[in-house]
Amino acid sequence: MALYLKEDLTFTQAGIQIISEDAADGKGKNLFMKGIFIEGGVKNANQRVYPVHEIDKAVSTINEQLKGGYSVLGELDHPDDLKINLDRVTHMIEQMWMDGPCGYGSLKILPTPMGELVKAMLTSGVKLGVSSRGSGNVNESSGHVSDFEIITVDIVAQPSAPHAYPKAIYEGLMNMRGGHRVLEMARDAGTNQKVQKYLEKEVVRLINDLKL
């Protein structure tokens, strides 16, 4: 039976670039995150090795889905399974490609409530990382992964210590004082610059409270 595999990369490890482009409709800007989505050929923090040919195959599958008109959506932090939760979607993968042993990609932040929170965090200077979510088999002795399939790539908080799994921003937001108000504000942000600026201030407070 295939295992549920999650592999975190910090903002620095993934070499994340934040790219801002004018939206096609002339209203506001689109925000993109570009960098390494998954490393191949090396033993990672989870003591697993993804052979380059497995990464290449998984990347090709994602691109086939994109070319076929399928939207590959990602969330803020990981759920406990491979299901995509629409209420937590923040972005869509635009493309993936191989460069050396690693799978690179570009994702577009969507104007969803959680996407608006991610956008506010990024523009406020928060160093968010990425994490692949997929399935595969792992050799117990060598750690080598086979039959690997990428389901999506999620956005995760910067771990505060090596090998530390990031605290769930969504759960932290829902538990913090005024968290629901911030989420409602994100729902209403849209292209309203006044709301967006106020949202950024509230997100800075969230960042301080969650110690991201």
Number of C-alpha atoms within 10 A of each C-alpha: 6 13 12 13 22 17 18 29 26 21 22 14 14 19 16 22 14 14 13 14 10 11 11 9 7 7 11 15 14 16 21 21 25 21 22 27 28 26 24 20 17 15 15 17 13 12 10 20 20 23 19 18 14 18 26 19 15 20 24 16 16 23 18 12 13 16 11 9 9 11 14 19 22 28 23 25 24 24 14 7 11 16 10 16 14 12 10 19 22 26 28 20 23 18 17 23 18 18 10 11 17 22 21 20 20 20 25 21 21 20 22 20 22 24 21 25 28 28 23 22 21 16 14 14 9 17 17 21 26 27 25 22 22 20 20 17 17 19 11 9 6 11 16 17 20 18 13 22 21 20 20 20 28 27 25 25 24 21 19 12 8 8 12 11 14 18 17 15 21 17 11 14 20 14 11 12 12 12 18 13 14 21 20 12 19 26 16 17 21 16 12 11 11 9 15 20 13 15 24 22 15 20 23 16 12 21 16 10 13 14 9 16
